[in-house]
Amino acid sequence: MIRVGIVGASGYTGSELLRLLAAHREVEIAYLTAGRHAGQRVDSLNKGFLTKLDLVFEEFDPVVAKARIDFAFIALPHGKSMEVVPPLLEAGIKLVDLSGDFRFLDKGIYESWYKIEHKAPALLGKATYGLRP
């Protein structure tokens, strides 16, 4: 059994991922974050989980994540993932980032495309993008 967390679990991508993982026999959902919904029960936002999950959204905290999970999915908008990925990696947590923050190898291309500064450019060449040739 792998202990999994979803950072950004209340949005569309996070909710769909949560739905899929909740049905997986080898996954224990152990950590869910949702900044503005922290403290709320998952079933208060997503009625589909009413009888399946007794979980509460939390604020992101890499120390808590390290204590509870083996693997994280990051389901945050671009520009936000780059803030949470470095501390999770430093904590030794393997992860999949579903945003575009680590999609490009080059900081300049990222910044040209997204019109924001990349805050973790040292990680750009270390990420593997699934559709990259």
N, CA, C and O of each residue as an XYZ file, in Angstrom:
532
protein
N       0.853     -1.181      0.000
C       0.000      0.000      0.000
C       0.892      1.234      0.000
O       1.815      1.343      0.807
N       0.611      2.159     -0.909
C       1.371      3.408     -0.975
C       0.521      4.546     -0.414
O      -0.657      4.686     -0.743
N       1.146      5.353      0.440
C       0.460      6.494      1.043
C       0.635      7.702      0.125
O       1.755      8.124     -0.162
N      -0.487      8.246     -0.327
C      -0.482      9.284     -1.357
C      -1.120     10.565     -0.840
O      -2.042     10.544     -0.025
N      -0.595     11.689     -1.344
C      -1.200     12.984     -1.078
C      -1.497     13.703     -2.375
O      -0.835     13.475     -3.388
N      -2.492     14.570     -2.343
C      -2.803     15.417     -3.487
C      -2.744     16.863     -3.001
O      -3.518     17.271     -2.136
N      -1.832     17.616     -3.559
C      -1.702     19.035     -3.240
C      -2.530     19.785     -4.279
O      -2.202     19.791     -5.466
N      -3.599     20.412     -3.819
C      -4.537     21.058     -4.730
C      -5.703     20.133     -5.048
O      -6.134     20.035     -6.197
N      -6.206     19.460     -4.031
C      -7.205     18.403     -4.229
C      -8.618     18.900     -4.467
O      -9.486     18.098     -4.813
N      -8.888     20.187     -4.298
C     -10.272     20.653     -4.425
C     -10.637     21.153     -5.818
O     -11.819     21.336     -6.111
N      -9.657     21.377     -6.676
C      -9.943     21.836     -8.034
C     -10.390     20.691     -8.926
O     -10.517     19.550     -8.481
N     -10.626     21.011    -10.188
C     -11.114     19.998    -11.125
C     -10.135     18.828    -11.256
O     -10.526     17.671    -11.103
N      -8.876     19.126    -11.537
C      -7.881     18.067    -11.725
C      -7.688     17.276    -10.449
O      -7.659     16.045    -10.483
N      -7.555     17.957     -9.327
C      -7.385     17.278     -8.047
C      -8.572     16.413     -7.689
O      -8.400     15.309     -7.172
N      -9.779     16.895     -7.955
C     -10.989     16.125     -7.654
C     -11.082     14.863     -8.506
O     -11.445     13.796     -8.011
N     -10.754     14.991     -9.784
C     -10.781     13.814    -10.662
C      -9.723     12.801    -10.239
O      -9.979     11.597    -10.228
N      -8.552     13.284     -9.895
C      -7.496     12.401     -9.415
C      -7.917     11.722     -8.116
O      -7.681     10.527     -7.939
N      -8.525     12.459     -7.225
C      -9.015     11.905     -5.971
C     -10.038     10.800     -6.227
O     -10.008      9.757     -5.574
N     -10.933     11.029     -7.168
C     -11.937     10.023     -7.523
C     -11.269      8.736     -8.011
O     -11.664      7.638     -7.618
N     -10.266      8.877     -8.860
C      -9.559      7.703     -9.385
C      -8.770      6.977     -8.297
O      -8.820      5.751     -8.203
N      -8.048      7.730     -7.484
C      -7.229      7.120     -6.442
C      -8.062      6.467     -5.350
O      -7.647      5.464     -4.768
N      -9.242      7.029     -5.065
C     -10.105      6.467     -4.024
C     -10.546      5.050     -4.375
O     -10.864      4.261     -3.486
N     -10.567      4.728     -5.648
C     -10.990      3.401     -6.087
C      -9.818      2.427     -6.250
O     -10.028      1.254     -6.562
N      -8.601      2.899     -6.044
C      -7.417      2.063     -6.242
C      -7.130      1.247     -4.983
O      -7.031      1.799     -3.887
N      -6.999     -0.049     -5.145
C      -6.798     -0.946     -3.988
C      -5.440     -0.796     -3.321
O      -5.295     -1.131     -2.145
N      -4.452     -0.304     -4.039
C      -3.091     -0.218     -3.497
C      -2.729      1.184     -3.014
O      -1.562      1.457     -2.732
N      -3.718      2.078     -2.914
C      -3.470      3.466     -2.524
C      -4.218      3.805     -1.236
O      -5.406      3.521     -1.090
N      -3.491      4.416     -0.317
C      -4.115      5.008      0.859
C      -3.985      6.517      0.713
O      -2.872      7.043      0.679
N      -5.102      7.214      0.627
C      -5.078      8.664      0.521
C      -4.863      9.211      1.929
O      -5.724      9.083      2.800
N      -3.701      9.821      2.133
C      -3.293     10.193      3.485
C      -3.121     11.698      3.692
O      -2.895     12.142      4.817
N      -3.227     12.487      2.617
C      -2.974     13.919      2.752
C      -3.610     14.647      1.572
O      -3.291     14.365      0.416
N      -4.499     15.574      1.862
C      -5.163     16.371      0.830
C      -5.057     17.838      1.203
O      -5.420     18.231      2.312
N      -4.560     18.648      0.275
C      -4.499     20.077      0.561
C      -5.431     20.851     -0.357
O      -5.687     20.455     -1.494
N      -5.921     21.944      0.155
C      -6.762     22.869     -0.602
C      -6.781     24.167      0.174
O      -7.566     24.327      1.109
N      -5.918     25.094     -0.210
C      -5.730     26.332      0.537
C      -6.990     26.987      1.057
O      -7.163     27.111      2.270
N      -7.873     27.411      0.168
C      -9.049     28.155      0.642
C     -10.120     27.259      1.253
O     -11.056     27.757      1.878
N      -9.996     25.948      1.080
C     -10.963     25.014      1.660
C     -10.381     24.239      2.839
O     -10.988     23.279      3.313
N      -9.209     24.651      3.312
C      -8.585     23.969      4.445
C      -9.545     23.951      5.630
O     -10.178     24.955      5.959
N      -9.632     22.787      6.258
C     -10.525     22.612      7.390
C     -11.889     22.056      7.007
O     -12.651     21.631      7.875
N     -12.199     22.054      5.726
C     -13.488     21.519      5.268
C     -13.357     20.040      4.923
O     -12.315     19.582      4.455
N     -14.413     19.323      5.160
C     -14.444     17.900      4.778
C     -14.538     17.786      3.259
O     -15.165     18.612      2.596
N     -13.907     16.754      2.728
C     -13.935     16.505      1.287
C     -15.371     16.390      0.795
O     -15.708     16.929     -0.259
N     -16.215     15.700      1.541
C     -17.587     15.492      1.088
C     -18.430     16.770      1.121
O     -19.532     16.790      0.573
N     -17.932     17.830      1.753
C     -18.680     19.092      1.741
C     -18.576     19.776      0.380
O     -19.453     20.557      0.009
N     -17.514     19.490     -0.361
C     -17.338     20.055     -1.696
C     -17.694     19.067     -2.791
O     -18.158     19.454     -3.863
N     -17.476     17.802     -2.519
C     -17.669     16.790     -3.540
C     -18.608     15.718     -3.008
O     -18.179     14.786     -2.328
N     -19.876     15.855     -3.319
C     -20.898     14.945     -2.787
C     -20.690     13.497     -3.216
O     -21.239     12.590     -2.591
N     -19.912     13.262     -4.263
C     -19.638     11.904     -4.718
C     -18.834     11.094     -3.712
O     -18.792      9.867     -3.801
N     -18.198     11.759     -2.761
C     -17.381     11.063     -1.766
C     -18.074     10.942     -0.420
O     -17.440     10.597      0.577
N     -19.349     11.217     -0.384
C     -20.082     11.275      0.878
C     -19.885     10.046      1.755
O     -19.682     10.187      2.961
N     -19.940      8.853      1.187
C     -19.821      7.648      2.008
C     -18.463      6.978      1.865
O     -18.185      6.014      2.578
N     -17.614      7.455      0.970
C     -16.350      6.770      0.708
C     -15.158      7.340      1.475
O     -14.296      6.587      1.930
N     -15.105      8.647      1.619
C     -13.925      9.270      2.213
C     -14.289     10.129      3.416
O     -15.172     10.984      3.344
N     -13.606      9.891      4.499
C     -13.780     10.695      5.705
C     -12.494     11.498      5.890
O     -11.714     11.244      6.807
N     -12.286     12.475      4.998
C     -11.050     13.246      4.986
C     -11.352     14.739      5.007
O     -12.428     15.186      4.607
N     -10.364     15.499      5.490
C     -10.476     16.952      5.578
C      -9.337     17.571      4.779
O      -8.200     17.107      4.852
N      -9.641     18.620      4.017
C      -8.601     19.364      3.314
C      -7.749     20.117      4.326
O      -8.250     20.592      5.345
N      -6.445     20.222      4.031
C      -5.508     20.907      4.914
C      -4.731     21.960      4.149
O      -4.738     21.978      2.919
N      -4.060     22.838      4.880
C      -3.087     23.752      4.284
C      -1.849     22.930      3.921
O      -1.550     21.930      4.573
N      -1.139     23.351      2.889
C       0.090     22.651      2.510
C       1.169     22.856      3.559
O       1.420     23.979      3.995
N       1.803     21.765      3.959
C       2.911     21.804      4.912
C       3.841     20.648      4.571
O       3.468     19.488      4.749
N       5.048     20.940      4.084
C       5.956     19.861      3.685
C       6.373     18.947      4.836
O       6.679     17.777      4.608
N       6.390     19.455      6.054
C       6.735     18.626      7.210
C       5.643     17.583      7.449
O       5.933     16.413      7.699
N       4.400     18.016      7.371
C       3.274     17.090      7.514
C       3.279     16.079      6.378
O       3.072     14.886      6.599
N       3.517     16.556      5.164
C       3.560     15.661      4.013
C       4.625     14.582      4.204
O       4.368     13.405      3.952
N       5.807     14.977      4.645
C       6.895     14.008      4.835
C       6.512     12.933      5.851
O       6.879     11.769      5.691
N       5.793     13.308      6.871
C       5.399     12.360      7.916
C       4.302     11.400      7.456
O       4.182     10.297      7.990
N       3.503     11.810      6.472
C       2.323     11.023      6.126
C       2.333     10.310      4.789
O       1.641      9.306      4.620
N       3.116     10.816      3.825
C       2.981     10.245      2.476
C       4.306      9.780      1.894
O       5.388     10.209      2.295
N       4.166      8.882      0.933
C       5.311      8.375      0.175
C       5.390      9.032     -1.195
O       6.462      9.123     -1.793
N       4.244      9.486     -1.684
C       4.135      9.985     -3.053
C       3.107     11.104     -3.085
O       2.095     11.055     -2.385
N       3.381     12.122     -3.914
C       2.446     13.250     -4.029
C       2.092     13.515     -5.485
O       2.915     13.363     -6.388
N       0.866     13.907     -5.676
C       0.417     14.459     -6.948
C       0.194     15.941     -6.710
O      -0.424     16.333     -5.721
N       0.701     16.765     -7.623
C       0.529     18.196     -7.512
C      -0.495     18.609     -8.563
O      -0.260     18.462     -9.762
N      -1.625     19.122     -8.106
C      -2.726     19.506     -8.995
C      -3.029     20.994     -8.816
O      -4.173     21.394     -8.603
N      -1.992     21.780     -8.907
C      -2.115     23.226     -8.740
C      -2.005     23.923    -10.093
O      -1.490     23.337    -11.044
N      -2.476     25.150    -10.194
C      -2.315     25.902    -11.442
C      -0.842     26.234    -11.689
O      -0.029     26.238    -10.765
N      -0.515     26.515    -12.964
C       0.865     26.905    -13.246
C       1.206     28.141    -12.421
O       0.363     29.000    -12.163
N       2.452     28.197    -12.024
C       2.907     29.278    -11.160
C       2.843     28.941     -9.680
O       3.526     29.568     -8.869
N       2.035     27.964     -9.327
C       1.901     27.562     -7.926
C       2.677     26.279     -7.627
O       3.204     26.112     -6.527
N       2.746     25.391     -8.588
C       3.446     24.118     -8.359
C       4.914     24.326     -8.034
O       5.474     23.612     -7.202
N       5.539     25.291     -8.680
C       6.968     25.512     -8.459
C       7.274     25.950     -7.032
O       8.429     25.921     -6.607
N       6.243     26.355     -6.291
C       6.435     26.740     -4.892
C       6.396     25.531     -3.951
O       7.013     25.561     -2.887
N       5.687     24.481     -4.329
C       5.554     23.329     -3.439
C       6.435     22.151     -3.839
O       6.746     21.309     -2.997
N       6.839     22.073     -5.090
C       7.660     20.947     -5.537
C       9.024     20.914     -4.842
O       9.402     19.852     -4.348
N       9.791     22.020     -4.775
C      11.112     21.939     -4.128
C      11.085     21.414     -2.687
O      11.883     20.535     -2.363
N      10.196     21.915     -1.800
C      10.222     21.369     -0.445
C       9.804     19.897     -0.364
O      10.272     19.167      0.510
N       8.934     19.466     -1.264
C       8.560     18.043     -1.264
C       9.743     17.178     -1.704
O      10.011     16.133     -1.111
N      10.437     17.618     -2.735
C      11.616     16.868     -3.178
C      12.692     16.846     -2.093
O      13.331     15.817     -1.875
N      12.893     17.969     -1.418
C      13.866     18.027     -0.321
C      13.485     17.080      0.809
O      14.353     16.576      1.521
N      12.192     16.840      0.973
C      11.707     15.911      2.009
C      11.797     14.456      1.543
O      11.459     13.541      2.295
N      12.253     14.241      0.308
C      12.407     12.882     -0.205
C      11.131     12.275     -0.761
O      11.041     11.059     -0.925
N      10.158     13.103     -1.048
C       8.879     12.606     -1.565
C       8.910     12.614     -3.086
O       9.209     13.636     -3.705
N       8.603     11.476     -3.680
C       8.484     11.393     -5.129
C       7.144     11.996     -5.520
O       6.181     11.948     -4.756
N       7.095     12.571     -6.735
C       5.862     13.255     -7.099
C       5.641     13.298     -8.602
O       6.553     13.087     -9.401
N       4.410     13.576     -8.948
C       4.001     13.893    -10.311
C       3.339     15.257    -10.250
O       2.395     15.468     -9.489
N       3.843     16.184    -11.058
C       3.268     17.517    -11.130
C       2.387     17.586    -12.366
O       2.866     17.369    -13.479
N       1.121     17.883    -12.189
C       0.176     17.922    -13.293
C       0.047     19.312    -13.914
O      -0.748     19.505    -14.833
N       0.813     20.271    -13.428
C       0.777     21.622    -14.000
C       1.813     21.728    -15.121
O       2.445     20.744    -15.505
N       1.964     22.933    -15.623
C       2.961     23.173    -16.659
C       4.274     23.705    -16.129
O       5.154     24.052    -16.917
N       4.437     23.780    -14.812
C       5.607     24.446    -14.244
C       6.944     23.775    -14.560
O       7.980     24.440    -14.556
N       6.937     22.504    -14.826
C       8.201     21.811    -15.122
C       8.157     21.152    -16.489
O       8.900     20.209    -16.761
N       7.287     21.653    -17.337
C       7.081     21.090    -18.674
C       8.230     21.424    -19.618
O       8.603     20.600    -20.452
N       8.791     22.617    -19.495
C       9.853     23.056    -20.396
C      11.223     22.878    -19.750
O      11.361     22.970    -18.531
N      12.224     22.624    -20.573
C      13.593     22.484    -20.075
C      14.253     23.843    -19.850
O      15.179     23.962    -19.048
N      13.783     24.847    -20.548
C      14.420     26.158    -20.545
C      13.558     27.184    -19.802
O      12.365     27.327    -20.072
N      14.185     27.886    -18.869
C      13.502     28.911    -18.073
C      12.929     30.016    -18.969
O      11.812     30.483    -18.747
N      13.690     30.423    -19.967
C      13.241     31.484    -20.870
C      11.993     31.093    -21.641
O      11.093     31.912    -21.828
N      11.935     29.857    -22.086
C      10.750     29.393    -22.814
C       9.545     29.369    -21.877
O       8.454     29.795    -22.255
N       9.741     28.873    -20.659
C       8.652     28.860    -19.676
C       8.124     30.272    -19.452
O       6.919     30.513    -19.523
N       9.038     31.203    -19.181
C       8.641     32.563    -18.863
C       8.009     33.269    -20.053
O       7.116     34.100    -19.883
N       8.465     32.945    -21.251
C       7.854     33.500    -22.454
C       6.435     32.978    -22.640
O       5.542     33.721    -23.047
N       6.235     31.725    -22.345
C       4.925     31.096    -22.527
C       3.928     31.515    -21.444
O       2.796     31.892    -21.748
N       4.359     31.445    -20.170
C       3.441     31.694    -19.054
C       3.456     33.125    -18.528
O       2.596     33.498    -17.730
N       4.422     33.930    -18.966
C       4.501     35.344    -18.585
C       4.709     35.565    -17.087
O       4.260     36.568    -16.532
N       5.393     34.620    -16.439
C       5.770     34.773    -15.034
C       7.180     34.222    -14.852
O       7.650     33.415    -15.654
N       7.842     34.661    -13.800
C       9.187     34.178    -13.512
C       9.122     32.775    -12.918
O       8.283     32.492    -12.062
N      10.014     31.902    -13.379
C      10.086     30.558    -12.799
C      10.954     30.613    -11.551
O      12.092     31.082    -11.596
N      10.410     30.128    -10.432
C      11.082     30.254     -9.138
C      11.958     29.051     -8.787
O      12.645     29.070     -7.765
N      11.944     28.010     -9.613
C      12.771     26.822     -9.347
C      13.428     26.343    -10.632
O      13.266     25.184    -11.012
N      14.173     27.223    -11.313
C      14.738     26.860    -12.616
C      15.750     25.717    -12.563
O      15.952     25.036    -13.569
N      16.382     25.494    -11.431
C      17.362     24.408    -11.317
C      16.703     23.035    -11.498
O      17.377     22.060    -11.829
N      15.408     22.965    -11.283
C      14.703     21.688    -11.410
C      14.186     21.422    -12.820
O      13.754     20.307    -13.114
N      14.219     22.421    -13.696
C      13.653     22.254    -15.031
C      14.295     21.106    -15.807
O      13.587     20.326    -16.444
N      15.586     20.993    -15.765
C      16.269     19.923    -16.497
C      16.166     18.565    -15.832
O      16.530     17.559    -16.440
N      15.680     18.509    -14.602
C      15.581     17.243    -13.866
C      14.213     16.608    -14.000
O      14.060     15.414    -13.745
N      13.222     17.379    -14.393
C      11.868     16.856    -14.524
C      11.734     16.083    -15.825
O      12.396     16.391    -16.816
N      10.880     15.087    -15.810
C      10.573     14.333    -17.018
C       9.161     14.673    -17.431
O       8.218     14.483    -16.662
N       9.012     15.170    -18.632
C       7.679     15.486    -19.145
C       7.232     14.336    -20.030
O       7.946     13.934    -20.949
N       6.066     13.819    -19.756
C       5.589     12.607    -20.424
C       5.452     12.700    -21.924
O       5.528     11.673    -22.598
N       5.254     13.880    -22.482
C       5.072     14.003    -23.913
C       6.302     14.560    -24.626
O       6.278     14.771    -25.839
N       7.371     14.797    -23.875
C       8.580     15.344    -24.465
C       9.269     14.276    -25.304
O       9.392     13.134    -24.860
N       9.728     14.630    -26.529
C      10.414     13.624    -27.374
C      11.753     13.213    -26.802
O      12.447     12.383    -27.389
